[in-house]
Structures are given as structure tokens and as C-alpha cells.
Amino acid sequence: IYTLSLHDALPIFAYSDKYDNENLRRISLSEADAFIKSSAVNGKRIGIGVLICILSPIVLILLSGIAENNPWQIRLSEGAAAGVGIVVLLCLVAGAVAIFIISGINMNKYIYFKQEEFELEYGVAGIVREKRDTFEKSFLRNIVLGVVLCILSVVPVIIAGVSGAAEWICIVCTSLLLVIVSIAVYLFISAGVVKNCFDQILKEGEFDCKEKEKNKRVDKVAGVYWPLITAGYLTWSFISWNWEITWIIWPVAGIAFGAIAAALKNSDA
């Protein structure tokens, strides 16, 4: 009986690894570069869509404030203010959803970066890392500026409240808060999408093999969590008509989901 030694077996294992690598999709520099550029455009589109969603209740808030307080002697009933405001809100949300759908369709051709196993052609990883290092300055600037804007967004509301300003001024300050927050969120998203693109190509961060498995679990929860939050937001808003207050559900839900995602990822640790 012939006994296969370890020395004889090594070529077989080496051949097997080579065979597996040959079956992987190989990513060229031009392909990686096209993905990076498309992600940059897609990040801006998604950022604009989310910005529009955050701004969508502003017209309703302002018109409701004018109808109740009538600071400029404008003849506007509360019913008319609510009707016009809701129409504008729904139109803006519909436009944002259209942007999300178009962005998703345009990026479908790069879905294999997230779902399939691939390897980079020789030299591509180094060039992509250089591009990422160059982008890091813009990424850091956007994150810092976004955080500062989020902190400062409540300043107008606080000043109006402390100074005993009229109710309609407080409503205007609330609208200004939403404008500032929307700009901050745009900065976060536009930079974050490009950062994720680099991580996908280099298989780093949340796109590492181990992290991918954890993210699948988070994605399943997110698919149920966010529709429920949206339904709760709309239900609360239409029942109470306190659109200037109900928006708070979004930052609270975002913080809560961050905690849930962290717990899910660390559950196997």
C-alpha cells in the first residue's frame, strides 16, 4: 500500500489553492476606479435624498405656525396650512424615494463587490490605498464639520426659548434646526458612502470576511426596524399633528439602532 507523505501532498494542496484563486473574480484598476467614482456620485445623491426627507416637514411647520399666530396678518386657515404642508411633504418624500431608487439601480452593477468573493489584480490594492489616504482628509473634515453642526443646531432654539421669543419665532428656529441637521447628515452620508467603497474594495473594516457575517444579521434586523420606525413616525405625526416635535424620533431611533447593531455584532465575541 502506497502511503502519501506530506511532501507528496503539498503540490496537491498548492494546486487546489491556485485553482480556487483562478475561480475568483479579478478586479482591474479601471474597474475599481469606476466603482470609486460611481460611489462618490451615489453618496451625494443619497445625501441629497436624506436631506430632502429631513427638510420635508418644514413647510408644514411654518405654515401651521403662521396660521396659529398670524405674525404678518396673513389670512391662512389651519386647515389650508395643514393641507398645503402635507402635500409639499409628500411630494418631497416622493422625490427623495425616487432618488434612492435611481441610485440603487445605478449601483446594482457593482453589487458583486459586496456579495461575491474577488481578488485585486497586481498593484491595484496599493493604488486604491493611496486614493483612500488622499480621501481621508476630506472624510475627516466632513465628519468633524457634521458633528459641529449637529451640536450647534439646537443653539437657535435655546436662544429663542431663553429670551422668551414669540411662538412663531420658536417655530422658525425649529425649522432652522432641521436645515442645519440636514446639512450635517448630508456631509456624513456623502463621505461615508465613499469610505465604505474603499473598505469594500480592500475588504477592510465592516467588509472583512468576519464582519460580513455579523453585518448580515444587522441587515436582517434593519429590514424590520426602519419600516416600523417610519410607520410609527407617520402614525404619531398624523394623529398628533405635532410635526415640529415628532421629527425627534429619527435621531433617537438612529442612536437606538446603533446600540442594537453593536450588541448584535458583539454577541459572538
HELIX and SHEET records of a PDB file:
HELIX    1   1 LEU A    6  ASN A   23  1                                  18    
HELIX    2   2 LEU A   29  LEU A   55  1                                  27    
HELIX    3   3 ILE A   58  ASN A   69  1                                  12    
HELIX    4   4 GLU A   78  MET A  107  1                                  30    
HELIX    5   5 ASN A  108  TYR A  110  5                                   3    
HELIX    6   6 TYR A  112  GLN A  115  1                                   4    
HELIX    7   7 VAL A  124  LEU A  152  1                                  29    
HELIX    8   8 VAL A  155  VAL A  162  1                                   8    
HELIX    9   9 GLU A  167  LEU A  202  1                                  36    
HELIX   10  10 GLY A  205  PHE A  207  5                                   3    
HELIX   11  11 CYS A  209  SER A  240  1                                  32    
HELIX   12  12 TRP A  243  THR A  246  1                                   4    
HELIX   13  13 ILE A  249  LYS A  265  1                                  17    
SHEET    1   A 2 ARG A  25  ILE A  27  0                                        
SHEET    2   A 2 PHE A 118  LEU A 120  1                                        
END                                                                             
